[in-house]
Amino acid sequence: MAGLKTKPLPAFLKRLKGAIIDVLGANGIAAEVDMTPVPTTRLYRVAVMAPKFKELKHSERQNLVWRITERAISPDEQMRVSMIVTLTPDELAGR
């Protein structure tokens, strides 16, 4: 839509995004991270997409990314993350 401005991500989300990409990358998992505000709240949704997630169960992916989150940002900042979704490219495409 014309005229709409996208707000920059808060600093804690920038730290989280960098930590997810760096830690997964150090473990051989190239990932893309998208962070979206939840309308009318101060919360954010986090989507992490990585082809190598195909090798992991959904619970393993979630545990991995939440452990990174717990180390990267404070408990108060974690409360602003409404959800983390971990997907493969096929899952993202609906296959």
C-alpha positions as CSV (number, residue, x, y, z in Angstrom):
1,M,0.0,0.0,0.0
2,A,1.3,3.4,-0.9
3,G,2.2,5.7,1.9
4,L,2.6,3.1,4.6
5,K,5.9,3.1,6.5
6,T,7.5,0.0,7.9
7,K,8.8,0.6,11.4
8,P,12.4,-0.5,12.1
9,L,12.7,-3.6,14.3
10,P,13.4,-3.0,18.0
11,A,17.0,-3.6,19.1
12,F,16.1,-6.8,20.9
13,L,14.7,-8.3,17.7
14,K,17.8,-7.4,15.7
15,R,19.9,-9.1,18.4
16,L,17.6,-12.2,18.3
17,K,17.6,-12.4,14.5
18,G,21.4,-12.1,14.4
19,A,21.8,-14.8,17.1
20,I,19.4,-17.2,15.3
21,I,21.2,-16.8,12.0
22,D,24.7,-17.0,13.6
23,V,24.1,-20.0,15.9
24,L,22.2,-22.0,13.3
25,G,24.9,-21.2,10.7
26,A,27.6,-22.3,13.1
27,N,25.8,-25.6,13.3
28,G,25.5,-26.0,9.5
29,I,21.9,-24.7,9.2
30,A,21.5,-21.8,6.8
31,A,18.4,-19.9,7.8
32,E,16.2,-17.0,6.9
33,V,14.4,-15.1,9.7
34,D,11.4,-12.9,9.3
35,M,9.9,-10.9,12.2
36,T,6.4,-9.4,12.0
37,P,4.5,-7.2,14.5
38,V,1.2,-8.5,15.7
39,P,-1.3,-5.7,15.0
40,T,-2.6,-3.7,17.9
41,T,-0.1,-5.2,20.3
42,R,3.6,-4.9,21.3
43,L,4.2,-8.5,20.3
44,Y,6.1,-10.0,17.3
45,R,5.9,-13.3,15.4
46,V,9.2,-14.9,14.4
47,A,9.4,-17.2,11.4
48,V,12.6,-19.2,10.8
49,M,13.0,-21.0,7.5
50,A,15.8,-23.5,6.8
51,P,16.1,-26.3,4.3
52,K,18.0,-28.5,6.9
53,F,15.0,-28.3,9.2
54,K,13.7,-31.2,7.1
55,E,16.2,-33.4,9.0
56,L,14.7,-32.4,12.4
57,K,11.4,-33.1,14.1
58,H,9.2,-30.1,14.7
59,S,9.8,-30.3,18.4
60,E,13.6,-30.4,17.9
61,R,13.4,-27.3,15.7
62,Q,11.3,-25.4,18.2
63,N,13.6,-26.4,21.1
64,L,16.7,-25.4,19.2
65,V,15.4,-21.9,18.2
66,W,13.8,-21.3,21.7
67,R,17.2,-22.2,23.4
68,I,18.9,-19.6,21.1
69,T,16.1,-17.1,22.0
70,E,16.6,-17.7,25.7
71,R,20.3,-16.9,25.5
72,A,20.0,-14.0,23.1
73,I,17.3,-11.8,24.8
74,S,16.1,-11.2,28.3
75,P,13.0,-12.8,29.8
76,D,11.1,-9.5,29.5
77,E,12.0,-9.3,25.9
78,Q,11.0,-13.0,25.3
79,M,7.5,-12.1,26.5
80,R,7.2,-9.9,23.4
81,V,7.7,-12.9,21.1
82,S,4.2,-14.2,20.6
83,M,5.3,-17.2,18.6
84,I,8.2,-18.8,16.7
85,V,7.4,-20.8,13.6
86,T,10.1,-23.1,12.2
87,L,9.6,-24.2,8.6
88,T,11.3,-25.8,5.6
89,P,10.9,-24.2,2.2
90,D,8.4,-26.9,1.2
91,E,6.4,-26.3,4.3
92,L,6.4,-22.6,3.7
93,A,5.1,-23.2,0.2
94,G,2.3,-25.4,1.5
95,R,3.7,-28.7,0.2
